[in-house]
């Protein structure tokens, strides 16, 4: 991601109390994923195509 802090968005399935969810940030070259409860923790980074493959695999399982 760009050195400037990206704009993160939470899953639409997030509950009112925050719930267990992930947040995504993206730019044309990359999609980043982080745990909403630990925003300073590890971030997974994918190419847009790689992220699409991940989501497709999750939906098919």
mmCIF file as Biopython writes it, N, C-alpha, C and O atoms, coordinates in Angstrom:
data_model
#
loop_
_atom_site.group_PDB
_atom_site.id
_atom_site.type_symbol
_atom_site.label_atom_id
_atom_site.label_alt_id
_atom_site.label_comp_id
_atom_site.label_asym_id
_atom_site.label_entity_id
_atom_site.label_seq_id
_atom_site.pdbx_PDB_ins_code
_atom_site.Cartn_x
_atom_site.Cartn_y
_atom_site.Cartn_z
_atom_site.occupancy
_atom_site.B_iso_or_equiv
_atom_site.auth_seq_id
_atom_site.auth_asym_id
_atom_site.pdbx_PDB_model_num
ATOM 1   N N  . UNK A ? 1  ? 0.848   -1.170  0.000  1.0 0.0 1  A 1 
ATOM 2   C CA . UNK A ? 1  ? 0.000   0.000   0.000  1.0 0.0 1  A 1 
ATOM 3   C C  . UNK A ? 1  ? 0.898   1.239   0.000  1.0 0.0 1  A 1 
ATOM 4   O O  . UNK A ? 1  ? 2.072   1.193   0.368  1.0 0.0 1  A 1 
ATOM 5   N N  . UNK A ? 2  ? 0.324   2.284   -0.407 1.0 0.0 2  A 1 
ATOM 6   C CA . UNK A ? 2  ? 0.985   3.582   -0.423 1.0 0.0 2  A 1 
ATOM 7   C C  . UNK A ? 2  ? 1.467   3.910   0.996  1.0 0.0 2  A 1 
ATOM 8   O O  . UNK A ? 2  ? 0.791   3.543   1.957  1.0 0.0 2  A 1 
ATOM 9   N N  . UNK A ? 3  ? 2.613   4.588   1.161  1.0 0.0 3  A 1 
ATOM 10  C CA . UNK A ? 3  ? 3.063   4.956   2.515  1.0 0.0 3  A 1 
ATOM 11  C C  . UNK A ? 3  ? 2.034   5.772   3.302  1.0 0.0 3  A 1 
ATOM 12  O O  . UNK A ? 3  ? 2.043   5.752   4.533  1.0 0.0 3  A 1 
ATOM 13  N N  . UNK A ? 4  ? 1.155   6.482   2.609  1.0 0.0 4  A 1 
ATOM 14  C CA . UNK A ? 4  ? 0.073   7.199   3.279  1.0 0.0 4  A 1 
ATOM 15  C C  . UNK A ? 4  ? -0.920  6.155   3.790  1.0 0.0 4  A 1 
ATOM 16  O O  . UNK A ? 4  ? -1.213  5.184   3.093  1.0 0.0 4  A 1 
ATOM 17  N N  . UNK A ? 5  ? -1.429  6.347   4.987  1.0 0.0 5  A 1 
ATOM 18  C CA . UNK A ? 5  ? -2.377  5.383   5.568  1.0 0.0 5  A 1 
ATOM 19  C C  . UNK A ? 5  ? -3.568  5.200   4.638  1.0 0.0 5  A 1 
ATOM 20  O O  . UNK A ? 5  ? -4.223  6.177   4.272  1.0 0.0 5  A 1 
ATOM 21  N N  . UNK A ? 6  ? -3.858  3.961   4.252  1.0 0.0 6  A 1 
ATOM 22  C CA . UNK A ? 6  ? -4.986  3.718   3.352  1.0 0.0 6  A 1 
ATOM 23  C C  . UNK A ? 6  ? -6.331  3.928   4.044  1.0 0.0 6  A 1 
ATOM 24  O O  . UNK A ? 6  ? -6.412  3.980   5.271  1.0 0.0 6  A 1 
ATOM 25  N N  . UNK A ? 7  ? -7.364  4.045   3.247  1.0 0.0 7  A 1 
ATOM 26  C CA . UNK A ? 7  ? -8.725  4.138   3.766  1.0 0.0 7  A 1 
ATOM 27  C C  . UNK A ? 7  ? -9.250  2.715   3.925  1.0 0.0 7  A 1 
ATOM 28  O O  . UNK A ? 7  ? -9.372  1.973   2.951  1.0 0.0 7  A 1 
ATOM 29  N N  . UNK A ? 8  ? -9.553  2.353   5.150  1.0 0.0 8  A 1 
ATOM 30  C CA . UNK A ? 8  ? -10.034 1.002   5.448  1.0 0.0 8  A 1 
ATOM 31  C C  . UNK A ? 8  ? -11.555 1.004   5.502  1.0 0.0 8  A 1 
ATOM 32  O O  . UNK A ? 8  ? -12.168 1.979   5.939  1.0 0.0 8  A 1 
ATOM 33  N N  . UNK A ? 9  ? -12.155 -0.086  5.058  1.0 0.0 9  A 1 
ATOM 34  C CA . UNK A ? 9  ? -13.614 -0.231  5.170  1.0 0.0 9  A 1 
ATOM 35  C C  . UNK A ? 9  ? -13.931 -1.580  5.768  1.0 0.0 9  A 1 
ATOM 36  O O  . UNK A ? 9  ? -13.288 -2.583  5.458  1.0 0.0 9  A 1 
ATOM 37  N N  . UNK A ? 10 ? -14.934 -1.592  6.634  1.0 0.0 10 A 1 
ATOM 38  C CA . UNK A ? 10 ? -15.327 -2.823  7.322  1.0 0.0 10 A 1 
ATOM 39  C C  . UNK A ? 10 ? -16.319 -3.608  6.491  1.0 0.0 10 A 1 
ATOM 40  O O  . UNK A ? 10 ? -16.999 -3.073  5.616  1.0 0.0 10 A 1 
ATOM 41  N N  . UNK A ? 11 ? -16.378 -4.867  6.788  1.0 0.0 11 A 1 
ATOM 42  C CA . UNK A ? 11 ? -17.343 -5.760  6.166  1.0 0.0 11 A 1 
ATOM 43  C C  . UNK A ? 11 ? -18.757 -5.273  6.448  1.0 0.0 11 A 1 
ATOM 44  O O  . UNK A ? 11 ? -19.038 -4.751  7.527  1.0 0.0 11 A 1 
ATOM 45  N N  . UNK A ? 12 ? -19.638 -5.445  5.482  1.0 0.0 12 A 1 
ATOM 46  C CA . UNK A ? 12 ? -21.042 -5.076  5.681  1.0 0.0 12 A 1 
ATOM 47  C C  . UNK A ? 12 ? -21.721 -6.007  6.684  1.0 0.0 12 A 1 
ATOM 48  O O  . UNK A ? 12 ? -22.834 -5.727  7.128  1.0 0.0 12 A 1 
ATOM 49  N N  . UNK A ? 13 ? -21.069 -7.102  7.045  1.0 0.0 13 A 1 
ATOM 50  C CA . UNK A ? 13 ? -21.634 -8.045  8.010  1.0 0.0 13 A 1 
ATOM 51  C C  . UNK A ? 13 ? -21.230 -7.719  9.446  1.0 0.0 13 A 1 
ATOM 52  O O  . UNK A ? 13 ? -21.559 -8.475  10.360 1.0 0.0 13 A 1 
ATOM 53  N N  . UNK A ? 14 ? -20.535 -6.625  9.659  1.0 0.0 14 A 1 
ATOM 54  C CA . UNK A ? 14 ? -20.107 -6.231  10.994 1.0 0.0 14 A 1 
ATOM 55  C C  . UNK A ? 14 ? -21.324 -5.936  11.855 1.0 0.0 14 A 1 
ATOM 56  O O  . UNK A ? 14 ? -22.261 -5.266  11.423 1.0 0.0 14 A 1 
ATOM 57  N N  . UNK A ? 15 ? -21.294 -6.449  13.088 1.0 0.0 15 A 1 
ATOM 58  C CA . UNK A ? 15 ? -22.410 -6.211  14.005 1.0 0.0 15 A 1 
ATOM 59  C C  . UNK A ? 15 ? -22.236 -4.860  14.692 1.0 0.0 15 A 1 
ATOM 60  O O  . UNK A ? 15 ? -21.187 -4.227  14.575 1.0 0.0 15 A 1 
ATOM 61  N N  . UNK A ? 16 ? -23.257 -4.430  15.401 1.0 0.0 16 A 1 
ATOM 62  C CA . UNK A ? 16 ? -23.252 -3.128  16.077 1.0 0.0 16 A 1 
ATOM 63  C C  . UNK A ? 16 ? -22.117 -3.009  17.090 1.0 0.0 16 A 1 
ATOM 64  O O  . UNK A ? 16 ? -21.601 -1.912  17.306 1.0 0.0 16 A 1 
ATOM 65  N N  . UNK A ? 17 ? -21.718 -4.120  17.716 1.0 0.0 17 A 1 
ATOM 66  C CA . UNK A ? 17 ? -20.656 -4.065  18.727 1.0 0.0 17 A 1 
ATOM 67  C C  . UNK A ? 17 ? -19.271 -4.293  18.122 1.0 0.0 17 A 1 
ATOM 68  O O  . UNK A ? 17 ? -18.312 -4.502  18.865 1.0 0.0 17 A 1 
ATOM 69  N N  . UNK A ? 18 ? -19.144 -4.259  16.825 1.0 0.0 18 A 1 
ATOM 70  C CA . UNK A ? 18 ? -17.844 -4.437  16.182 1.0 0.0 18 A 1 
ATOM 71  C C  . UNK A ? 18 ? -17.652 -5.827  15.629 1.0 0.0 18 A 1 
ATOM 72  O O  . UNK A ? 18 ? -17.124 -5.991  14.529 1.0 0.0 18 A 1 
ATOM 73  N N  . UNK A ? 19 ? -18.074 -6.833  16.373 1.0 0.0 19 A 1 
ATOM 74  C CA . UNK A ? 19 ? -18.025 -8.205  15.893 1.0 0.0 19 A 1 
ATOM 75  C C  . UNK A ? 19 ? -16.651 -8.663  15.464 1.0 0.0 19 A 1 
ATOM 76  O O  . UNK A ? 19 ? -15.663 -7.940  15.588 1.0 0.0 19 A 1 
ATOM 77  N N  . UNK A ? 20 ? -16.610 -9.872  14.962 1.0 0.0 20 A 1 
ATOM 78  C CA . UNK A ? 20 ? -15.383 -10.438 14.420 1.0 0.0 20 A 1 
ATOM 79  C C  . UNK A ? 20 ? -15.411 -10.213 12.921 1.0 0.0 20 A 1 
ATOM 80  O O  . UNK A ? 20 ? -16.153 -10.890 12.209 1.0 0.0 20 A 1 
ATOM 81  N N  . UNK A ? 21 ? -14.623 -9.281  12.434 1.0 0.0 21 A 1 
ATOM 82  C CA . UNK A ? 21 ? -14.670 -8.997  11.007 1.0 0.0 21 A 1 
ATOM 83  C C  . UNK A ? 21 ? -13.313 -8.559  10.506 1.0 0.0 21 A 1 
ATOM 84  O O  . UNK A ? 21 ? -12.370 -8.371  11.275 1.0 0.0 21 A 1 
ATOM 85  N N  . UNK A ? 22 ? -13.240 -8.405  9.237  1.0 0.0 22 A 1 
ATOM 86  C CA . UNK A ? 22 ? -12.028 -7.930  8.588  1.0 0.0 22 A 1 
ATOM 87  C C  . UNK A ? 22 ? -12.300 -6.574  7.966  1.0 0.0 22 A 1 
ATOM 88  O O  . UNK A ? 22 ? -13.448 -6.193  7.738  1.0 0.0 22 A 1 
ATOM 89  N N  . UNK A ? 23 ? -11.229 -5.860  7.699  1.0 0.0 23 A 1 
ATOM 90  C CA . UNK A ? 23 ? -11.316 -4.594  6.997  1.0 0.0 23 A 1 
ATOM 91  C C  . UNK A ? 23 ? -10.455 -4.697  5.746  1.0 0.0 23 A 1 
ATOM 92  O O  . UNK A ? 23 ? -9.433  -5.382  5.734  1.0 0.0 23 A 1 
ATOM 93  N N  . UNK A ? 24 ? -10.880 -4.010  4.703  1.0 0.0 24 A 1 
ATOM 94  C CA . UNK A ? 24 ? -10.159 -4.008  3.429  1.0 0.0 24 A 1 
ATOM 95  C C  . UNK A ? 24 ? -9.755  -2.594  3.065  1.0 0.0 24 A 1 
ATOM 96  O O  . UNK A ? 24 ? -10.451 -1.629  3.382  1.0 0.0 24 A 1 
ATOM 97  N N  . UNK A ? 25 ? -8.624  -2.488  2.398  1.0 0.0 25 A 1 
ATOM 98  C CA . UNK A ? 25 ? -8.183  -1.237  1.785  1.0 0.0 25 A 1 
ATOM 99  C C  . UNK A ? 25 ? -7.620  -1.629  0.425  1.0 0.0 25 A 1 
ATOM 100 O O  . UNK A ? 25 ? -6.992  -2.678  0.285  1.0 0.0 25 A 1 
ATOM 101 N N  . UNK A ? 26 ? -7.846  -0.791  -0.567 1.0 0.0 26 A 1 
ATOM 102 C CA . UNK A ? 26 ? -7.328  -1.168  -1.874 1.0 0.0 26 A 1 
ATOM 103 C C  . UNK A ? 26 ? -6.898  0.033   -2.693 1.0 0.0 26 A 1 
ATOM 104 O O  . UNK A ? 26 ? -7.356  1.159   -2.498 1.0 0.0 26 A 1 
ATOM 105 N N  . UNK A ? 27 ? -6.011  -0.254  -3.604 1.0 0.0 27 A 1 
ATOM 106 C CA . UNK A ? 27 ? -5.611  0.686   -4.627 1.0 0.0 27 A 1 
ATOM 107 C C  . UNK A ? 27 ? -5.512  -0.142  -5.913 1.0 0.0 27 A 1 
ATOM 108 O O  . UNK A ? 27 ? -5.749  -1.348  -5.853 1.0 0.0 27 A 1 
ATOM 109 N N  . UNK A ? 28 ? -5.184  0.424   -7.048 1.0 0.0 28 A 1 
ATOM 110 C CA . UNK A ? 28 ? -5.178  -0.363  -8.287 1.0 0.0 28 A 1 
ATOM 111 C C  . UNK A ? 28 ? -4.213  -1.554  -8.295 1.0 0.0 28 A 1 
ATOM 112 O O  . UNK A ? 28 ? -4.429  -2.508  -9.042 1.0 0.0 28 A 1 
ATOM 113 N N  . UNK A ? 29 ? -3.166  -1.514  -7.487 1.0 0.0 29 A 1 
ATOM 114 C CA . UNK A ? 29 ? -2.172  -2.584  -7.493 1.0 0.0 29 A 1 
ATOM 115 C C  . UNK A ? 29 ? -2.323  -3.607  -6.381 1.0 0.0 29 A 1 
ATOM 116 O O  . UNK A ? 29 ? -1.719  -4.677  -6.456 1.0 0.0 29 A 1 
ATOM 117 N N  . UNK A ? 30 ? -3.112  -3.312  -5.348 1.0 0.0 30 A 1 
ATOM 118 C CA . UNK A ? 30 ? -3.091  -4.152  -4.166 1.0 0.0 30 A 1 
ATOM 119 C C  . UNK A ? 30 ? -4.390  -4.074  -3.372 1.0 0.0 30 A 1 
ATOM 120 O O  . UNK A ? 30 ? -5.064  -3.044  -3.354 1.0 0.0 30 A 1 
ATOM 121 N N  . UNK A ? 31 ? -4.726  -5.179  -2.717 1.0 0.0 31 A 1 
ATOM 122 C CA . UNK A ? 31 ? -5.820  -5.235  -1.748 1.0 0.0 31 A 1 
ATOM 123 C C  . UNK A ? 31 ? -5.193  -5.685  -0.431 1.0 0.0 31 A 1 
ATOM 124 O O  . UNK A ? 31 ? -4.525  -6.718  -0.383 1.0 0.0 31 A 1 
ATOM 125 N N  . UNK A ? 32 ? -5.403  -4.926  0.623  1.0 0.0 32 A 1 
ATOM 126 C CA . UNK A ? 32 ? -4.878  -5.269  1.939  1.0 0.0 32 A 1 
ATOM 127 C C  . UNK A ? 32 ? -6.037  -5.663  2.844  1.0 0.0 32 A 1 
ATOM 128 O O  . UNK A ? 32 ? -7.137  -5.120  2.740  1.0 0.0 32 A 1 
ATOM 129 N N  . UNK A ? 33 ? -5.775  -6.616  3.734  1.0 0.0 33 A 1 
ATOM 130 C CA . UNK A ? 33 ? -6.791  -7.136  4.649  1.0 0.0 33 A 1 
ATOM 131 C C  . UNK A ? 33 ? -6.203  -7.108  6.059  1.0 0.0 33 A 1 
ATOM 132 O O  . UNK A ? 33 ? -5.051  -7.488  6.269  1.0 0.0 33 A 1 
ATOM 133 N N  . UNK A ? 34 ? -7.003  -6.657  7.014  1.0 0.0 34 A 1 
ATOM 134 C CA . UNK A ? 34 ? -6.556  -6.673  8.405  1.0 0.0 34 A 1 
ATOM 135 C C  . UNK A ? 34 ? -7.715  -7.042  9.316  1.0 0.0 34 A 1 
ATOM 136 O O  . UNK A ? 34 ? -8.881  -6.972  8.925  1.0 0.0 34 A 1 
ATOM 137 N N  . UNK A ? 35 ? -7.375  -7.437  10.536 1.0 0.0 35 A 1 
ATOM 138 C CA . UNK A ? 35 ? -8.348  -7.767  11.577 1.0 0.0 35 A 1 
ATOM 139 C C  . UNK A ? 35 ? -8.837  -6.461  12.193 1.0 0.0 35 A 1 
ATOM 140 O O  . UNK A ? 35 ? -8.026  -5.655  12.648 1.0 0.0 35 A 1 
ATOM 141 N N  . UNK A ? 36 ? -10.128 -6.243  12.215 1.0 0.0 36 A 1 
ATOM 142 C CA . UNK A ? 36 ? -10.675 -4.984  12.741 1.0 0.0 36 A 1 
ATOM 143 C C  . UNK A ? 36 ? -10.392 -4.801  14.228 1.0 0.0 36 A 1 
ATOM 144 O O  . UNK A ? 36 ? -10.354 -3.669  14.709 1.0 0.0 36 A 1 
ATOM 145 N N  . UNK A ? 37 ? -10.193 -5.895  14.965 1.0 0.0 37 A 1 
ATOM 146 C CA . UNK A ? 37 ? -9.916  -5.797  16.395 1.0 0.0 37 A 1 
ATOM 147 C C  . UNK A ? 37 ? -8.439  -5.510  16.675 1.0 0.0 37 A 1 
ATOM 148 O O  . UNK A ? 37 ? -8.075  -5.150  17.795 1.0 0.0 37 A 1 
ATOM 149 N N  . UNK A ? 38 ? -7.587  -5.671  15.652 1.0 0.0 38 A 1 
ATOM 150 C CA . UNK A ? 38 ? -6.155  -5.458  15.816 1.0 0.0 38 A 1 
ATOM 151 C C  . UNK A ? 38 ? -5.621  -4.681  14.610 1.0 0.0 38 A 1 
ATOM 152 O O  . UNK A ? 38 ? -4.837  -5.217  13.826 1.0 0.0 38 A 1 
ATOM 153 N N  . UNK A ? 39 ? -6.039  -3.430  14.459 1.0 0.0 39 A 1 
ATOM 154 C CA . UNK A ? 39 ? -5.689  -2.677  13.255 1.0 0.0 39 A 1 
ATOM 155 C C  . UNK A ? 39 ? -4.197  -2.428  13.063 1.0 0.0 39 A 1 
ATOM 156 O O  . UNK A ? 39 ? -3.759  -2.147  11.947 1.0 0.0 39 A 1 
ATOM 157 N N  . UNK A ? 40 ? -3.414  -2.525  14.131 1.0 0.0 40 A 1 
ATOM 158 C CA . UNK A ? 40 ? -1.969  -2.329  14.000 1.0 0.0 40 A 1 
ATOM 159 C C  . UNK A ? 40 ? -1.217  -3.641  13.800 1.0 0.0 40 A 1 
ATOM 160 O O  . UNK A ? 40 ? 0.008   -3.653  13.681 1.0 0.0 40 A 1 
ATOM 161 N N  . UNK A ? 41 ? -1.960  -4.742  13.765 1.0 0.0 41 A 1 
ATOM 162 C CA . UNK A ? 41 ? -1.344  -6.053  13.605 1.0 0.0 41 A 1 
ATOM 163 C C  . UNK A ? 41 ? -0.991  -6.356  12.152 1.0 0.0 41 A 1 
ATOM 164 O O  . UNK A ? 41 ? -0.903  -5.462  11.311 1.0 0.0 41 A 1 
ATOM 165 N N  . UNK A ? 42 ? -0.797  -7.614  11.892 1.0 0.0 42 A 1 
ATOM 166 C CA . UNK A ? 42 ? -0.408  -8.092  10.568 1.0 0.0 42 A 1 
ATOM 167 C C  . UNK A ? 42 ? -1.468  -7.763  9.530  1.0 0.0 42 A 1 
ATOM 168 O O  . UNK A ? 42 ? -2.667  -7.864  9.786  1.0 0.0 42 A 1 
ATOM 169 N N  . UNK A ? 43 ? -1.005  -7.370  8.363  1.0 0.0 43 A 1 
ATOM 170 C CA . UNK A ? 43 ? -1.895  -7.096  7.230  1.0 0.0 43 A 1 
ATOM 171 C C  . UNK A ? 43 ? -1.538  -8.047  6.104  1.0 0.0 43 A 1 
ATOM 172 O O  . UNK A ? 43 ? -0.368  -8.195  5.750  1.0 0.0 43 A 1 
ATOM 173 N N  . UNK A ? 44 ? -2.535  -8.681  5.552  1.0 0.0 44 A 1 
ATOM 174 C CA . UNK A ? 44 ? -2.314  -9.534  4.382  1.0 0.0 44 A 1 
ATOM 175 C C  . UNK A ? 44 ? -2.449  -8.674  3.140  1.0 0.0 44 A 1 
ATOM 176 O O  . UNK A ? 44 ? -3.316  -7.803  3.075  1.0 0.0 44 A 1 
ATOM 177 N N  . UNK A ? 45 ? -1.597  -8.913  2.159  1.0 0.0 45 A 1 
ATOM 178 C CA . UNK A ? 45 ? -1.623  -8.115  0.925  1.0 0.0 45 A 1 
ATOM 179 C C  . UNK A ? 45 ? -1.741  -9.042  -0.273 1.0 0.0 45 A 1 
ATOM 180 O O  . UNK A ? 45 ? -1.041  -10.050 -0.371 1.0 0.0 45 A 1 
ATOM 181 N N  . UNK A ? 46 ? -2.635  -8.683  -1.178 1.0 0.0 46 A 1 
ATOM 182 C CA . UNK A ? 46 ? -2.909  -9.482  -2.361 1.0 0.0 46 A 1 
ATOM 183 C C  . UNK A ? 46 ? -2.912  -8.590  -3.596 1.0 0.0 46 A 1 
ATOM 184 O O  . UNK A ? 46 ? -3.187  -7.394  -3.506 1.0 0.0 46 A 1 
ATOM 185 N N  . UNK A ? 47 ? -2.606  -9.174  -4.739 1.0 0.0 47 A 1 
ATOM 186 C CA . UNK A ? 47 ? -2.897  -8.476  -5.986 1.0 0.0 47 A 1 
ATOM 187 C C  . UNK A ? 47 ? -4.412  -8.521  -6.135 1.0 0.0 47 A 1 
ATOM 188 O O  . UNK A ? 47 ? -5.049  -9.387  -5.534 1.0 0.0 47 A 1 
ATOM 189 N N  . UNK A ? 48 ? -5.014  -7.624  -6.911 1.0 0.0 48 A 1 
ATOM 190 C CA . UNK A ? 48 ? -6.471  -7.708  -7.106 1.0 0.0 48 A 1 
ATOM 191 C C  . UNK A ? 48 ? -6.907  -9.084  -7.623 1.0 0.0 48 A 1 
ATOM 192 O O  . UNK A ? 48 ? -7.921  -9.623  -7.179 1.0 0.0 48 A 1 
ATOM 193 N N  . UNK A ? 49 ? -6.148  -9.643  -8.551 1.0 0.0 49 A 1 
ATOM 194 C CA . UNK A ? 49 ? -6.496  -10.969 -9.084 1.0 0.0 49 A 1 
ATOM 195 C C  . UNK A ? 49 ? -6.369  -12.053 -8.015 1.0 0.0 49 A 1 
ATOM 196 O O  . UNK A ? 49 ? -7.208  -12.950 -7.931 1.0 0.0 49 A 1 
ATOM 197 N N  . UNK A ? 50 ? -5.320  -11.966 -7.201 1.0 0.0 50 A 1 
ATOM 198 C CA . UNK A ? 50 ? -5.143  -12.920 -6.112 1.0 0.0 50 A 1 
ATOM 199 C C  . UNK A ? 50 ? -6.266  -12.829 -5.093 1.0 0.0 50 A 1 
ATOM 200 O O  . UNK A ? 50 ? -6.726  -13.849 -4.580 1.0 0.0 50 A 1 
ATOM 201 N N  . UNK A ? 51 ? -6.709  -11.614 -4.797 1.0 0.0 51 A 1 
ATOM 202 C CA . UNK A ? 51 ? -7.808  -11.442 -3.849 1.0 0.0 51 A 1 
ATOM 203 C C  . UNK A ? 51 ? -9.100  -12.020 -4.411 1.0 0.0 51 A 1 
ATOM 204 O O  . UNK A ? 51 ? -9.864  -12.656 -3.686 1.0 0.0 51 A 1 
ATOM 205 N N  . UNK A ? 52 ? -9.349  -11.802 -5.698 1.0 0.0 52 A 1 
ATOM 206 C CA . UNK A ? 52 ? -10.538 -12.388 -6.329 1.0 0.0 52 A 1 
ATOM 207 C C  . UNK A ? 52 ? -10.503 -13.908 -6.229 1.0 0.0 52 A 1 
ATOM 208 O O  . UNK A ? 52 ? -11.530 -14.537 -5.976 1.0 0.0 52 A 1 
ATOM 209 N N  . UNK A ? 53 ? -9.338  -14.496 -6.426 1.0 0.0 53 A 1 
ATOM 210 C CA . UNK A ? 53 ? -9.202  -15.953 -6.308 1.0 0.0 53 A 1 
ATOM 211 C C  . UNK A ? 53 ? -9.466  -16.412 -4.884 1.0 0.0 53 A 1 
ATOM 212 O O  . UNK A ? 53 ? -10.122 -17.433 -4.674 1.0 0.0 53 A 1 
ATOM 213 N N  . UNK A ? 54 ? -8.965  -15.671 -3.904 1.0 0.0 54 A 1 
ATOM 214 C CA . UNK A ? 54 ? -9.208  -16.003 -2.503 1.0 0.0 54 A 1 
ATOM 215 C C  . UNK A ? 54 ? -10.700 -15.997 -2.195 1.0 0.0 54 A 1 
ATOM 216 O O  . UNK A ? 54 ? -11.219 -16.944 -1.604 1.0 0.0 54 A 1 
ATOM 217 N N  . UNK A ? 55 ? -11.393 -14.924 -2.596 1.0 0.0 55 A 1 
ATOM 218 C CA . UNK A ? 55 ? -12.827 -14.809 -2.319 1.0 0.0 55 A 1 
ATOM 219 C C  . UNK A ? 55 ? -13.599 -15.922 -3.021 1.0 0.0 55 A 1 
ATOM 220 O O  . UNK A ? 55 ? -14.503 -16.518 -2.435 1.0 0.0 55 A 1 
ATOM 221 N N  . UNK A ? 56 ? -13.249 -16.200 -4.258 1.0 0.0 56 A 1 
ATOM 222 C CA . UNK A ? 56 ? -13.912 -17.275 -4.999 1.0 0.0 56 A 1 
ATOM 223 C C  . UNK A ? 56 ? -13.726 -18.605 -4.290 1.0 0.0 56 A 1 
ATOM 224 O O  . UNK A ? 56 ? -14.669 -19.386 -4.167 1.0 0.0 56 A 1 
ATOM 225 N N  . UNK A ? 57 ? -12.506 -18.865 -3.822 1.0 0.0 57 A 1 
ATOM 226 C CA . UNK A ? 57 ? -12.231 -20.120 -3.107 1.0 0.0 57 A 1 
ATOM 227 C C  . UNK A ? 57 ? -13.025 -20.226 -1.815 1.0 0.0 57 A 1 
ATOM 228 O O  . UNK A ? 57 ? -13.515 -21.302 -1.474 1.0 0.0 57 A 1 
ATOM 229 N N  . UNK A ? 58 ? -13.155 -19.121 -1.095 1.0 0.0 58 A 1 
ATOM 230 C CA . UNK A ? 58 ? -13.937 -19.130 0.149  1.0 0.0 58 A 1 
ATOM 231 C C  . UNK A ? 58 ? -15.402 -19.408 -0.155 1.0 0.0 58 A 1 
ATOM 232 O O  . UNK A ? 58 ? -16.041 -20.193 0.546  1.0 0.0 58 A 1 
ATOM 233 N N  . UNK A ? 59 ? -15.938 -18.774 -1.188 1.0 0.0 59 A 1 
ATOM 234 C CA . UNK A ? 59 ? -17.349 -18.966 -1.533 1.0 0.0 59 A 1 
ATOM 235 C C  . UNK A ? 59 ? -17.624 -20.401 -1.958 1.0 0.0 59 A 1 
ATOM 236 O O  . UNK A ? 59 ? -18.713 -20.923 -1.718 1.0 0.0 59 A 1 
ATOM 237 N N  . UNK A ? 60 ? -16.644 -21.042 -2.588 1.0 0.0 60 A 1 
ATOM 238 C CA . UNK A ? 60 ? -16.849 -22.401 -3.083 1.0 0.0 60 A 1 
ATOM 239 C C  . UNK A ? 60 ? -16.665 -23.458 -1.994 1.0 0.0 60 A 1 
ATOM 240 O O  . UNK A ? 60 ? -17.059 -24.609 -2.184 1.0 0.0 60 A 1 
ATOM 241 N N  . UNK A ? 61 ? -16.076 -23.088 -0.865 1.0 0.0 61 A 1 
ATOM 242 C CA . UNK A ? 61 ? -15.840 -24.085 0.182  1.0 0.0 61 A 1 
ATOM 243 C C  . UNK A ? 61 ? -17.022 -24.237 1.096  1.0 0.0 61 A 1 
ATOM 244 O O  . UNK A ? 61 ? -16.981 -25.039 2.030  1.0 0.0 61 A 1 
#
